[in-house]
Amino acid sequence: MNYQGSCHCGRVAFEVDGQLEGVMACNCSICRRKGALMWFVGRDKLRLLTPEADLAAYAFNKHVIQHRFCPNCGIHTYGEGTDPKGNAMAAVNVRCLDDVDLESLPVTHYNGRDA
C-alpha cells in the first residue's frame, strides 16, 4: 500500500510504502511532547517528494535518531535511524499521513522514558 503524507504547511511532502497494521506511542521526553504515533519502515520505503533541504533535523541524548521536521510549520514528519541489526529505518509520524483512520490502528506503548 502507498500512503501520502506531509507537514501542516505542505513544505515537506513524502510517500511511504508498506502495510500499516499498528503504531507505537513512546513516552520519552521528545515523543511525549510531540504526540506522534510512529510506524517503523525501512528507510528505502519512504520517499521525499520535496527537497531534503526543506527539512530540519534534531538529535538529542545518544544522537542516534535524526528527528526530521518542517522548519516552517514545525511539524515532525518522521525520524531516521538504524535498527539493532544496522538497517536504515524511518519512524513515520502516521498523524501526518493522508486518509488514515487513526482510531482503527492498534497502539503499542513503549517506555522510552526508562530505556
Buried (B, 14 or more C-beta within 10 A) or exposed (E): EEBEBBBEEEBBBBBBEBEBEEBBBBEBEBBEEBEBBBBBBBBEBBEBEBEEEBBBEEEEEEEEBBBBBBEBEEBBBBBBBEEEEEEEBBBBBBBBBEEBEEEEBEEEEBEBEEE
